[in-house]
């Protein structure tokens, strides 16, 4: 059941205390392979099971918008775990110190965490492993085919990773066992005060929470059900039209791990929707999403120009002295003050709602490249804006999408142009030909 899904970060002899799951990326009680693995260890050892989350005071520019969505989801999670006799504990501080301290204080016997390819998470795991003397395991509860099983190297494009993933889907796209009511009580006082915790955070509060989407596992499942019932059948036709409400709106839930991609795939597959639409959605949910994890795991420069392929770095360098007119400041970009009404509308949509239509995100990033002094500046600004406003910022999908748009990652060379070189070009006129652009502009920038 768990074969291939986990790896041992650090070996050792288990102690006699509780097994602990250091939850990070996958913030849910249902359909969570990391939680199920931790419970299996605890039941085998006849030990209590504790779930804890380490709340850091700052995380890659996250604002009240993202912290609020996450903490409200964690509060619901605390209640659902309590119903299974599993305490949920919120600890605070730098995980490098806070996690080992917690483990020693509570005499934890074995530690489990979930997989995340981002550098900061890998640094945390390595530091924690150095600071503890108990067995430490990592479980990929985010990808359907575990990232390290799908490929041991950076894949060139979707076409190269697709057959690898499809070859293993039968092994991993399986039904989930149920989380059991845990038989061994921890006797631990748990729980946190939501509003007090939020108000105590020294974070940017100028980017406020949004009200069009509600966080948590229950809302994630409702959103999935609504998508399947109302939108999935037309997904292949509607997904690339920003004026149609055709997208699933599941990305914030997937980012925070409030719903499992595997659960989403299982529900999509058994629906009665058109096969064309199911295929289109599953390609994005599985192949494209897992390609992003592959890129971030195997390319340490995923958030820098160094991570671009050699041909892209070369063509951008060759055009580094091209005349750029206009060049927009970060303030102009952030407030949607460019000559391009479509771009402004997409930026303002993201700023207001925490979500930009996926098709517009490609155009949005490509225009930032054209309007910046250098590819390095363009990349920094795109990541900053994405991570500041998007609910699903600081995600492999975001880093990879921006690297595709600005640096040709997972793409090929195209016809050469000024400034962008051989990077794929998207034009204002081309966008206007694909959907009712005026309607989109009126809605978000009117």
LUMPA-726384 format. One record per residue (C-alpha): chain; residue number from 1; x, y, z. Coordinates in steps of 0.25 Angstrom, whole numbers, plus 5000, padded with zeros to 4 digits. Example, Ala and Ser with C-alpha at 12.3 -4.5 7.8 and 13.67 -1.06 7.14 Angstrom:
2
+-------+-----+------+------+------+
: kette :  nr :   c1 :   c2 :   c3 :
+-------+-----+------+------+------+
:     A :   1 : 5049 : 4982 : 5031 :
:     A :   2 : 5055 : 4996 : 5029 :
+-------+-----+------+------+------+
***
This chain:
446
+-------+-----+------+------+------+
: kette :  nr :   c1 :   c2 :   c3 :
+-------+-----+------+------+------+
:     A :   1 : 5000 : 5000 : 5000 :
:     A :   2 : 5011 : 5010 : 5003 :
:     A :   3 : 5022 : 5004 : 4995 :
:     A :   4 : 5029 : 5015 : 4986 :
:     A :   5 : 5021 : 5026 : 4993 :
:     A :   6 : 5031 : 5028 : 5005 :
:     A :   7 : 5046 : 5029 : 5007 :
:     A :   8 : 5054 : 5029 : 5020 :
:     A :   9 : 5061 : 5042 : 5022 :
:     A :  10 : 5068 : 5037 : 5034 :
:     A :  11 : 5069 : 5023 : 5040 :
:     A :  12 : 5070 : 5019 : 5054 :
:     A :  13 : 5063 : 5012 : 5066 :
:     A :  14 : 5049 : 5017 : 5069 :
:     A :  15 : 5047 : 5021 : 5083 :
:     A :  16 : 5035 : 5018 : 5092 :
:     A :  17 : 5027 : 5030 : 5091 :
:     A :  18 : 5016 : 5035 : 5081 :
:     A :  19 : 5018 : 5035 : 5066 :
:     A :  20 : 5017 : 5049 : 5060 :
:     A :  21 : 5013 : 5054 : 5046 :
:     A :  22 : 5020 : 5068 : 5043 :
:     A :  23 : 5009 : 5073 : 5034 :
:     A :  24 : 5013 : 5083 : 5024 :
:     A :  25 : 5009 : 5082 : 5010 :
:     A :  26 : 4997 : 5073 : 5011 :
:     A :  27 : 4987 : 5079 : 5021 :
:     A :  28 : 4976 : 5069 : 5021 :
:     A :  29 : 4971 : 5058 : 5029 :
:     A :  30 : 4964 : 5050 : 5018 :
:     A :  31 : 4972 : 5043 : 5006 :
:     A :  32 : 4985 : 5047 : 5012 :
:     A :  33 : 4996 : 5036 : 5010 :
:     A :  34 : 5006 : 5043 : 5020 :
:     A :  35 : 4995 : 5043 : 5031 :
:     A :  36 : 4991 : 5028 : 5027 :
:     A :  37 : 5006 : 5024 : 5028 :
:     A :  38 : 5008 : 5031 : 5041 :
:     A :  39 : 4996 : 5024 : 5047 :
:     A :  40 : 5000 : 5010 : 5042 :
:     A :  41 : 5014 : 5012 : 5049 :
:     A :  42 : 5007 : 5016 : 5062 :
:     A :  43 : 4997 : 5005 : 5061 :
:     A :  44 : 5008 : 4995 : 5059 :
:     A :  45 : 5016 : 5000 : 5071 :
:     A :  46 : 5003 : 5002 : 5079 :
:     A :  47 : 5006 : 5016 : 5081 :
:     A :  48 : 4999 : 5029 : 5081 :
:     A :  49 : 4999 : 5038 : 5068 :
:     A :  50 : 5001 : 5053 : 5068 :
:     A :  51 : 4999 : 5062 : 5056 :
:     A :  52 : 5006 : 5076 : 5057 :
:     A :  53 : 5008 : 5088 : 5048 :
:     A :  54 : 5020 : 5098 : 5050 :
:     A :  55 : 5015 : 5112 : 5047 :
:     A :  56 : 5026 : 5120 : 5042 :
:     A :  57 : 5025 : 5135 : 5044 :
:     A :  58 : 5029 : 5138 : 5030 :
:     A :  59 : 5028 : 5130 : 5017 :
:     A :  60 : 5033 : 5134 : 5004 :
:     A :  61 : 5025 : 5147 : 5004 :
:     A :  62 : 5012 : 5141 : 5008 :
:     A :  63 : 5001 : 5151 : 5013 :
:     A :  64 : 4989 : 5151 : 5021 :
:     A :  65 : 4981 : 5145 : 5009 :
:     A :  66 : 4989 : 5132 : 5009 :
:     A :  67 : 4991 : 5131 : 5024 :
:     A :  68 : 4977 : 5133 : 5026 :
:     A :  69 : 4972 : 5123 : 5016 :
:     A :  70 : 4982 : 5113 : 5022 :
:     A :  71 : 4979 : 5115 : 5036 :
:     A :  72 : 4964 : 5114 : 5035 :
:     A :  73 : 4966 : 5101 : 5028 :
:     A :  74 : 4975 : 5096 : 5039 :
:     A :  75 : 4965 : 5100 : 5049 :
:     A :  76 : 4955 : 5091 : 5042 :
:     A :  77 : 4965 : 5080 : 5041 :
:     A :  78 : 4968 : 5081 : 5056 :
:     A :  79 : 4953 : 5077 : 5059 :
:     A :  80 : 4953 : 5066 : 5049 :
:     A :  81 : 4965 : 5060 : 5055 :
:     A :  82 : 4960 : 5061 : 5069 :
:     A :  83 : 4948 : 5053 : 5064 :
:     A :  84 : 4958 : 5041 : 5061 :
:     A :  85 : 4965 : 5043 : 5075 :
:     A :  86 : 4977 : 5049 : 5068 :
:     A :  87 : 4982 : 5062 : 5074 :
:     A :  88 : 4986 : 5074 : 5065 :
:     A :  89 : 4996 : 5083 : 5070 :
:     A :  90 : 5001 : 5097 : 5064 :
:     A :  91 : 5015 : 5100 : 5068 :
:     A :  92 : 5022 : 5113 : 5064 :
:     A :  93 : 5035 : 5117 : 5060 :
:     A :  94 : 5046 : 5113 : 5051 :
:     A :  95 : 5045 : 5098 : 5048 :
:     A :  96 : 5060 : 5096 : 5048 :
:     A :  97 : 5059 : 5098 : 5064 :
:     A :  98 : 5044 : 5097 : 5067 :
:     A :  99 : 5042 : 5083 : 5061 :
:     A : 100 : 5054 : 5076 : 5068 :
:     A : 101 : 5050 : 5084 : 5081 :
:     A : 102 : 5036 : 5078 : 5080 :
:     A : 103 : 5041 : 5064 : 5077 :
:     A : 104 : 5050 : 5064 : 5089 :
:     A : 105 : 5040 : 5071 : 5099 :
:     A : 106 : 5029 : 5060 : 5095 :
:     A : 107 : 5039 : 5049 : 5094 :
:     A : 108 : 5034 : 5045 : 5080 :
:     A : 109 : 5038 : 5032 : 5075 :
:     A : 110 : 5037 : 5033 : 5060 :
:     A : 111 : 5035 : 5045 : 5051 :
:     A : 112 : 5027 : 5046 : 5038 :
:     A : 113 : 5026 : 5057 : 5028 :
:     A : 114 : 5020 : 5060 : 5014 :
:     A : 115 : 5028 : 5062 : 5002 :
:     A : 116 : 5030 : 5076 : 4996 :
:     A : 117 : 5041 : 5079 : 4985 :
:     A : 118 : 5043 : 5094 : 4989 :
:     A : 119 : 5057 : 5097 : 4993 :
:     A : 120 : 5053 : 5104 : 5006 :
:     A : 121 : 5045 : 5091 : 5010 :
:     A : 122 : 5057 : 5082 : 5007 :
:     A : 123 : 5066 : 5091 : 5015 :
:     A : 124 : 5056 : 5090 : 5027 :
:     A : 125 : 5056 : 5074 : 5025 :
:     A : 126 : 5071 : 5073 : 5025 :
:     A : 127 : 5073 : 5082 : 5037 :
:     A : 128 : 5062 : 5075 : 5045 :
:     A : 129 : 5068 : 5061 : 5041 :
:     A : 130 : 5082 : 5066 : 5047 :
:     A : 131 : 5075 : 5071 : 5059 :
:     A : 132 : 5068 : 5058 : 5063 :
:     A : 133 : 5072 : 5044 : 5067 :
:     A : 134 : 5059 : 5036 : 5063 :
:     A : 135 : 5055 : 5030 : 5050 :
:     A : 136 : 5049 : 5041 : 5040 :
:     A : 137 : 5041 : 5037 : 5028 :
:     A : 138 : 5036 : 5046 : 5016 :
:     A : 139 : 5023 : 5042 : 5009 :
:     A : 140 : 5019 : 5048 : 4995 :
:     A : 141 : 5004 : 5050 : 4998 :
:     A : 142 : 5003 : 5061 : 4988 :
:     A : 143 : 5006 : 5054 : 4975 :
:     A : 144 : 4998 : 5042 : 4969 :
:     A : 145 : 5011 : 5035 : 4964 :
:     A : 146 : 5021 : 5039 : 4974 :
:     A : 147 : 5031 : 5050 : 4969 :
:     A : 148 : 5043 : 5041 : 4971 :
:     A : 149 : 5036 : 5029 : 4965 :
:     A : 150 : 5032 : 5036 : 4952 :
:     A : 151 : 5046 : 5041 : 4948 :
:     A : 152 : 5060 : 5042 : 4955 :
:     A : 153 : 5064 : 5054 : 4946 :
:     A : 154 : 5058 : 5067 : 4941 :
:     A : 155 : 5049 : 5064 : 4929 :
:     A : 156 : 5050 : 5072 : 4917 :
:     A : 157 : 5035 : 5074 : 4915 :
:     A : 158 : 5021 : 5068 : 4917 :
:     A : 159 : 5023 : 5059 : 4905 :
:     A : 160 : 5035 : 5052 : 4912 :
:     A : 161 : 5029 : 5051 : 4926 :
:     A : 162 : 5015 : 5047 : 4921 :
:     A : 163 : 5018 : 5032 : 4917 :
:     A : 164 : 5026 : 5030 : 4930 :
:     A : 165 : 5014 : 5035 : 4939 :
:     A : 166 : 5004 : 5027 : 4930 :
:     A : 167 : 5012 : 5015 : 4932 :
:     A : 168 : 5011 : 5015 : 4947 :
:     A : 169 : 4997 : 5021 : 4949 :
:     A : 170 : 4991 : 5007 : 4950 :
:     A : 171 : 5000 : 5004 : 4962 :
:     A : 172 : 4997 : 5017 : 4969 :
:     A : 173 : 4983 : 5022 : 4965 :
:     A : 174 : 4976 : 5013 : 4975 :
:     A : 175 : 4965 : 5015 : 4985 :
:     A : 176 : 4969 : 5021 : 4999 :
:     A : 177 : 4968 : 5013 : 5012 :
:     A : 178 : 4960 : 5020 : 5023 :
:     A : 179 : 4967 : 5028 : 5034 :
:     A : 180 : 4964 : 5020 : 5047 :
:     A : 181 : 4959 : 5025 : 5060 :
:     A : 182 : 4972 : 5024 : 5067 :
:     A : 183 : 4972 : 5013 : 5078 :
:     A : 184 : 4984 : 5019 : 5086 :
:     A : 185 : 4981 : 5032 : 5093 :
:     A : 186 : 4992 : 5043 : 5094 :
:     A : 187 : 4987 : 5050 : 5106 :
:     A : 188 : 4991 : 5063 : 5100 :
:     A : 189 : 4984 : 5076 : 5101 :
:     A : 190 : 4983 : 5081 : 5087 :
:     A : 191 : 4976 : 5093 : 5079 :
:     A : 192 : 4979 : 5107 : 5075 :
:     A : 193 : 4971 : 5120 : 5075 :
:     A : 194 : 4969 : 5124 : 5061 :
:     A : 195 : 4967 : 5139 : 5062 :
:     A : 196 : 4977 : 5141 : 5073 :
:     A : 197 : 4987 : 5133 : 5064 :
:     A : 198 : 4984 : 5141 : 5052 :
:     A : 199 : 4985 : 5155 : 5059 :
:     A : 200 : 4998 : 5151 : 5065 :
:     A : 201 : 5005 : 5149 : 5052 :
:     A : 202 : 5014 : 5160 : 5047 :
:     A : 203 : 5010 : 5159 : 5033 :
:     A : 204 : 5006 : 5168 : 5021 :
:     A : 205 : 4991 : 5171 : 5024 :
:     A : 206 : 4989 : 5180 : 5012 :
:     A : 207 : 4986 : 5168 : 5003 :
:     A : 208 : 4973 : 5164 : 5010 :
:     A : 209 : 4966 : 5151 : 5010 :
:     A : 210 : 4955 : 5148 : 4999 :
:     A : 211 : 4941 : 5144 : 5001 :
:     A : 212 : 4938 : 5137 : 4988 :
:     A : 213 : 4944 : 5124 : 4992 :
:     A : 214 : 4944 : 5117 : 5006 :
:     A : 215 : 4956 : 5109 : 5011 :
:     A : 216 : 4956 : 5095 : 5017 :
:     A : 217 : 4954 : 5080 : 5013 :
:     A : 218 : 4939 : 5081 : 5013 :
:     A : 219 : 4938 : 5093 : 5004 :
:     A : 220 : 4949 : 5086 : 4995 :
:     A : 221 : 4940 : 5074 : 4993 :
:     A : 222 : 4928 : 5083 : 4991 :
:     A : 223 : 4936 : 5091 : 4980 :
:     A : 224 : 4940 : 5077 : 4974 :
:     A : 225 : 4925 : 5073 : 4973 :
:     A : 226 : 4920 : 5086 : 4967 :
:     A : 227 : 4931 : 5085 : 4957 :
:     A : 228 : 4927 : 5071 : 4953 :
:     A : 229 : 4913 : 5074 : 4953 :
:     A : 230 : 4912 : 5088 : 4946 :
:     A : 231 : 4925 : 5090 : 4938 :
:     A : 232 : 4933 : 5077 : 4935 :
:     A : 233 : 4925 : 5073 : 4923 :
:     A : 234 : 4929 : 5086 : 4916 :
:     A : 235 : 4943 : 5087 : 4921 :
:     A : 236 : 4950 : 5084 : 4908 :
:     A : 237 : 4942 : 5095 : 4901 :
:     A : 238 : 4942 : 5106 : 4912 :
:     A : 239 : 4955 : 5104 : 4920 :
:     A : 240 : 4963 : 5114 : 4911 :
:     A : 241 : 4952 : 5125 : 4911 :
:     A : 242 : 4954 : 5135 : 4922 :
:     A : 243 : 4940 : 5140 : 4920 :
:     A : 244 : 4934 : 5127 : 4923 :
:     A : 245 : 4933 : 5121 : 4937 :
:     A : 246 : 4939 : 5108 : 4933 :
:     A : 247 : 4951 : 5106 : 4942 :
:     A : 248 : 4950 : 5096 : 4954 :
:     A : 249 : 4955 : 5107 : 4964 :
:     A : 250 : 4962 : 5095 : 4971 :
:     A : 251 : 4976 : 5101 : 4971 :
:     A : 252 : 4976 : 5107 : 4984 :
:     A : 253 : 4971 : 5095 : 4991 :
:     A : 254 : 4981 : 5086 : 4983 :
:     A : 255 : 4992 : 5096 : 4987 :
:     A : 256 : 4989 : 5095 : 5002 :
:     A : 257 : 4987 : 5081 : 5001 :
:     A : 258 : 4972 : 5082 : 5006 :
:     A : 259 : 4968 : 5072 : 4995 :
:     A : 260 : 4976 : 5061 : 4989 :
:     A : 261 : 4979 : 5061 : 4974 :
:     A : 262 : 4977 : 5046 : 4975 :
:     A : 263 : 4963 : 5048 : 4980 :
:     A : 264 : 4960 : 5058 : 4970 :
:     A : 265 : 4965 : 5049 : 4959 :
:     A : 266 : 4957 : 5037 : 4964 :
:     A : 267 : 4944 : 5045 : 4964 :
:     A : 268 : 4947 : 5051 : 4951 :
:     A : 269 : 4949 : 5038 : 4944 :
:     A : 270 : 4936 : 5032 : 4950 :
:     A : 271 : 4928 : 5043 : 4945 :
:     A : 272 : 4918 : 5043 : 4933 :
:     A : 273 : 4925 : 5055 : 4926 :
:     A : 274 : 4930 : 5055 : 4912 :
:     A : 275 : 4943 : 5047 : 4911 :
:     A : 276 : 4950 : 5059 : 4903 :
:     A : 277 : 4947 : 5068 : 4915 :
:     A : 278 : 4952 : 5058 : 4926 :
:     A : 279 : 4964 : 5055 : 4918 :
:     A : 280 : 4967 : 5070 : 4917 :
:     A : 281 : 4965 : 5072 : 4932 :
:     A : 282 : 4973 : 5060 : 4936 :
:     A : 283 : 4985 : 5064 : 4927 :
:     A : 284 : 4986 : 5077 : 4935 :
:     A : 285 : 4983 : 5071 : 4948 :
:     A : 286 : 4993 : 5059 : 4947 :
:     A : 287 : 5004 : 5061 : 4936 :
:     A : 288 : 5005 : 5076 : 4936 :
:     A : 289 : 5004 : 5077 : 4951 :
:     A : 290 : 5014 : 5066 : 4954 :
:     A : 291 : 5024 : 5072 : 4943 :
:     A : 292 : 5024 : 5084 : 4951 :
:     A : 293 : 5029 : 5076 : 4964 :
:     A : 294 : 5039 : 5069 : 4955 :
:     A : 295 : 5045 : 5082 : 4951 :
:     A : 296 : 5046 : 5088 : 4964 :
:     A : 297 : 5052 : 5076 : 4970 :
:     A : 298 : 5062 : 5074 : 4960 :
:     A : 299 : 5066 : 5088 : 4956 :
:     A : 300 : 5071 : 5097 : 4968 :
:     A : 301 : 5070 : 5109 : 4959 :
:     A : 302 : 5055 : 5108 : 4957 :
:     A : 303 : 5053 : 5122 : 4962 :
:     A : 304 : 5064 : 5128 : 4955 :
:     A : 305 : 5069 : 5130 : 4941 :
:     A : 306 : 5080 : 5119 : 4944 :
:     A : 307 : 5068 : 5109 : 4943 :
:     A : 308 : 5065 : 5113 : 4929 :
:     A : 309 : 5070 : 5103 : 4918 :
:     A : 310 : 5083 : 5107 : 4911 :
:     A : 311 : 5076 : 5111 : 4898 :
:     A : 312 : 5067 : 5121 : 4905 :
:     A : 313 : 5078 : 5127 : 4913 :
:     A : 314 : 5086 : 5129 : 4900 :
:     A : 315 : 5075 : 5135 : 4892 :
:     A : 316 : 5071 : 5145 : 4904 :
:     A : 317 : 5086 : 5149 : 4905 :
:     A : 318 : 5087 : 5151 : 4890 :
:     A : 319 : 5075 : 5161 : 4892 :
:     A : 320 : 5079 : 5167 : 4905 :
:     A : 321 : 5083 : 5181 : 4898 :
:     A : 322 : 5070 : 5182 : 4890 :
:     A : 323 : 5062 : 5194 : 4892 :
:     A : 324 : 5051 : 5192 : 4901 :
:     A : 325 : 5039 : 5202 : 4901 :
:     A : 326 : 5032 : 5204 : 4910 :
:     A : 327 : 5039 : 5199 : 4923 :
:     A : 328 : 5029 : 5198 : 4934 :
:     A : 329 : 5032 : 5199 : 4949 :
:     A : 330 : 5028 : 5189 : 4959 :
:     A : 331 : 5018 : 5199 : 4964 :
:     A : 332 : 5012 : 5201 : 4951 :
:     A : 333 : 5011 : 5186 : 4948 :
:     A : 334 : 5005 : 5184 : 4962 :
:     A : 335 : 4994 : 5194 : 4960 :
:     A : 336 : 4991 : 5190 : 4946 :
:     A : 337 : 4996 : 5203 : 4939 :
:     A : 338 : 5001 : 5199 : 4926 :
:     A : 339 : 4996 : 5202 : 4912 :
:     A : 340 : 4990 : 5188 : 4910 :
:     A : 341 : 4976 : 5187 : 4915 :
:     A : 342 : 4976 : 5172 : 4915 :
:     A : 343 : 4988 : 5171 : 4923 :
:     A : 344 : 4983 : 5181 : 4933 :
:     A : 345 : 4970 : 5173 : 4935 :
:     A : 346 : 4978 : 5160 : 4938 :
:     A : 347 : 4986 : 5167 : 4948 :
:     A : 348 : 4974 : 5174 : 4955 :
:     A : 349 : 4967 : 5160 : 4954 :
:     A : 350 : 4978 : 5154 : 4962 :
:     A : 351 : 4979 : 5166 : 4972 :
:     A : 352 : 4965 : 5166 : 4975 :
:     A : 353 : 4961 : 5151 : 4975 :
:     A : 354 : 4974 : 5144 : 4978 :
:     A : 355 : 4973 : 5136 : 4965 :
:     A : 356 : 4976 : 5139 : 4950 :
:     A : 357 : 4970 : 5131 : 4939 :
:     A : 358 : 4980 : 5121 : 4935 :
:     A : 359 : 4981 : 5125 : 4920 :
:     A : 360 : 4983 : 5139 : 4924 :
:     A : 361 : 4995 : 5136 : 4934 :
:     A : 362 : 5003 : 5131 : 4922 :
:     A : 363 : 5001 : 5145 : 4914 :
:     A : 364 : 5002 : 5152 : 4927 :
:     A : 365 : 5016 : 5147 : 4930 :
:     A : 366 : 5021 : 5148 : 4916 :
:     A : 367 : 5018 : 5163 : 4915 :
:     A : 368 : 5025 : 5165 : 4928 :
:     A : 369 : 5038 : 5160 : 4920 :
:     A : 370 : 5035 : 5170 : 4909 :
:     A : 371 : 5034 : 5181 : 4919 :
:     A : 372 : 5046 : 5179 : 4928 :
:     A : 373 : 5060 : 5183 : 4927 :
:     A : 374 : 5065 : 5169 : 4927 :
:     A : 375 : 5060 : 5155 : 4928 :
:     A : 376 : 5065 : 5154 : 4943 :
:     A : 377 : 5056 : 5166 : 4947 :
:     A : 378 : 5044 : 5161 : 4939 :
:     A : 379 : 5045 : 5147 : 4947 :
:     A : 380 : 5047 : 5154 : 4960 :
:     A : 381 : 5035 : 5163 : 4958 :
:     A : 382 : 5026 : 5152 : 4952 :
:     A : 383 : 5029 : 5143 : 4964 :
:     A : 384 : 5027 : 5154 : 4974 :
:     A : 385 : 5013 : 5158 : 4968 :
:     A : 386 : 5009 : 5144 : 4967 :
:     A : 387 : 5013 : 5140 : 4981 :
:     A : 388 : 5007 : 5153 : 4987 :
:     A : 389 : 4993 : 5152 : 4981 :
:     A : 390 : 4991 : 5138 : 4977 :
:     A : 391 : 4984 : 5128 : 4987 :
:     A : 392 : 4993 : 5117 : 4981 :
:     A : 393 : 5006 : 5125 : 4981 :
:     A : 394 : 5019 : 5119 : 4985 :
:     A : 395 : 5015 : 5106 : 4978 :
:     A : 396 : 5023 : 5098 : 4968 :
:     A : 397 : 5012 : 5101 : 4957 :
:     A : 398 : 5014 : 5116 : 4959 :
:     A : 399 : 5030 : 5115 : 4958 :
:     A : 400 : 5029 : 5106 : 4946 :
:     A : 401 : 5018 : 5114 : 4939 :
:     A : 402 : 5026 : 5126 : 4940 :
:     A : 403 : 5039 : 5119 : 4936 :
:     A : 404 : 5032 : 5114 : 4924 :
:     A : 405 : 5026 : 5128 : 4920 :
:     A : 406 : 5039 : 5136 : 4922 :
:     A : 407 : 5050 : 5125 : 4920 :
:     A : 408 : 5045 : 5114 : 4911 :
:     A : 409 : 5045 : 5103 : 4921 :
:     A : 410 : 5038 : 5091 : 4916 :
:     A : 411 : 5037 : 5098 : 4902 :
:     A : 412 : 5045 : 5099 : 4889 :
:     A : 413 : 5051 : 5111 : 4881 :
:     A : 414 : 5041 : 5119 : 4873 :
:     A : 415 : 5043 : 5130 : 4862 :
:     A : 416 : 5052 : 5140 : 4867 :
:     A : 417 : 5047 : 5154 : 4871 :
:     A : 418 : 5053 : 5166 : 4878 :
:     A : 419 : 5055 : 5166 : 4893 :
:     A : 420 : 5049 : 5152 : 4895 :
:     A : 421 : 5058 : 5145 : 4885 :
:     A : 422 : 5053 : 5131 : 4882 :
:     A : 423 : 5044 : 5130 : 4894 :
:     A : 424 : 5030 : 5127 : 4890 :
:     A : 425 : 5022 : 5140 : 4887 :
:     A : 426 : 5007 : 5143 : 4891 :
:     A : 427 : 5001 : 5155 : 4885 :
:     A : 428 : 4990 : 5165 : 4889 :
:     A : 429 : 4983 : 5163 : 4875 :
:     A : 430 : 4984 : 5148 : 4876 :
:     A : 431 : 4977 : 5148 : 4890 :
:     A : 432 : 4966 : 5157 : 4885 :
:     A : 433 : 4963 : 5147 : 4874 :
:     A : 434 : 4961 : 5135 : 4884 :
:     A : 435 : 4950 : 5141 : 4893 :
:     A : 436 : 4942 : 5153 : 4896 :
:     A : 437 : 4954 : 5162 : 4901 :
:     A : 438 : 4945 : 5174 : 4903 :
:     A : 439 : 4936 : 5167 : 4913 :
:     A : 440 : 4948 : 5162 : 4921 :
:     A : 441 : 4953 : 5176 : 4922 :
:     A : 442 : 4940 : 5182 : 4926 :
:     A : 443 : 4939 : 5172 : 4937 :
:     A : 444 : 4952 : 5174 : 4943 :
:     A : 445 : 4957 : 5187 : 4939 :
:     A : 446 : 4945 : 5195 : 4935 :
+-------+-----+------+------+------+
***
